[in-house]
Amino acid sequence: MVSVAKSMIPEGAFFWRPVFRDWPIIRVFAWRHISARYRGSAFGFVWPVITPLLMLGVYTLVFSVIFQRTWQVQSGSQVDFALFLFAGLICHQLLAECINRGPNLIFENKVYVKKVVFPLQALSYISMLMGLFNFLIGLAILLVMYVIGYGLPPVTALLLPLAVVPLVMLCLGVAWLFSVLGVFFRDMRHLATLLVTLLLFLTPIFYPIEAVPDRIAWVMVLNPMASIVTIVRDVVLVGNLPDAGPVIYAWLSSILFAAVSSIVFVRVQKTFADVI
């Protein structure tokens, strides 16, 4: 009965198995790609710190100083706006990297498709870990900024995995799905760039979710990134326990999306060699 039940589950549904099975490959390749990204540059691994800080400075100048937007949390100062903005930006940046890399993921590693027996599903984990590396640096910067402005973060910051885990699963799903679409539809790389921009403004990054008019609130309901960003801000910056609704939706939607994308990837990966 157990074997029959297992046979009914589509291959790829247990998308977390490659982490345990192929972890040595994933770890080595991820670190190799991260090192290659900054190798030879004058600042090296300082760039993952400089880049988000420069991006934060520009956005804070435009929206907080020029447009005079603030969040009325704690003191309502520009520091508040910078922290809330940065919390949303680092989440979006992780997803954006997986979206942008996804369509070219198989083409950039086609040598492993044609010549070597390689766990292709692991490529998405490698891509996600590259983005997660920068995300963790950004998260460390966020916590340091909070300590400088307000002291120790609230104890609810320990609940941060409630947002990070579904964010990681969402990124994995995006990497698998977009890598498949990128093989068969060459225009996906252009659509990916457009999608990143759309998500930047359709996710409550530059504005609080409460500011969204009721008539378009359904966009936020369907967008799991809205729930993830809200959870991060609640537990790290506000010190509130996150509402059960956003947490449940973020987890269920990201798990389902990752599972479906993994199943699609596993089922069509045998055709990659013919197409490439």
Secondary structure, DSSP 8 states (H G I E B T S, - for coil): -HHHHHHHS-TTSSTTHHHHHSHHHHHHHHHHHHHHHHTT-SSGGGHHHHHHHHHHHHHHIIIIIIS-----STT-SHHHHHHHHHHHHHHHHHHHHHHHHGGGHHHHTHHHHHTS---TTHHHHHHHHHHHHHHHHHHHHHHHHHHHHHSS--GGGGGTHHHHHHHHHHHHHHHHHHHHHHHH-TTHHHHHHHHHHHHHHHSTTSS-GGGS-GGGHHHHHH-HHHHHHHHHIIIIII-----HHHHHHHHHHHHHHHHHHHHHHHHHGGGHHHH-
